[in-house]
Amino acid sequence: MNWGNRIVLAFVCFIAGIFSMAYISMNTEFSLVADNYYEQELAYEDQIVRMRNANRLEAGPEFIVDRQNLKVQLRFPEQLAKQITGGKVKFYRASNARHDKEIELNLGSENTWEVDVASFVTGAWKLQLLWTDGQKEYYQEIDFVI
């Protein structure tokens, strides 16, 4: 093989490499942590206040993962449960925003909230718990693995 053929072969390999990298980058899925991250960043001071409120509680919610029955449960102390006027629970999946789920916080019997996680993707999750007592808002994050 002469040097002219080697130069042509090098150009062909280079062009094939560029096209394959362009194809891979065009088909790679990516998602932002949040759609409205700028607004959330502006309101982060409020989030810090919510987290401080949750940390100052004498007894916060107890988090339980039942891996045999694939259920997640939050158990609130009776005094705290009586004060809750609303809230929501978000299951946040850092690797893919399509798997995120948000559910209203409605306490059942014995001041518990329970959800079936059998349909959730296995791996690392973050439970983002936000509730209010009408006067203050509270926020807590709990990392867990299914």
Phi, psi and omega in degrees: 000128182275173186292332178295317178294324179294322178294316178297316179297321178296318177297317180297316178296319179296313180296319178297321178295318179296314180296321179292322177294321177296318179297315180297316182291329179288332183261003178280129180272134175219152177218148177285161178299319177214148180293323184247051185297329181293315178295322178295323179293322178294328182262018184292334177298321175297322179295322178297320178296318178299318180293321176297318178301318179292322180290335181278352179294141177295317179222116179265186180291146177263131183256129183230130174248119176260097185285338178287316181263001181052061178227149174242136184226140171245128179242119182262143172299149186302316181296319179290320182296326179293332184273343185290125178253346178179167178172175177212155180237126179244128172265113187254127178247110186294330185281338182202116183292341180293339181271353180298143179224141179234130185227142177292147178269098177241110183285137178262206180295151179059028175057040181242155173231131185223144178219144177276126182249021181297329181274356181283151175289137179289148179136200184278134179227161173231124176267121179252111186253123179232125177216163181225152175250014181097331179249315182240154173252149182232146180218137179214141177245138180228122177270137177206168182233135175261000000 
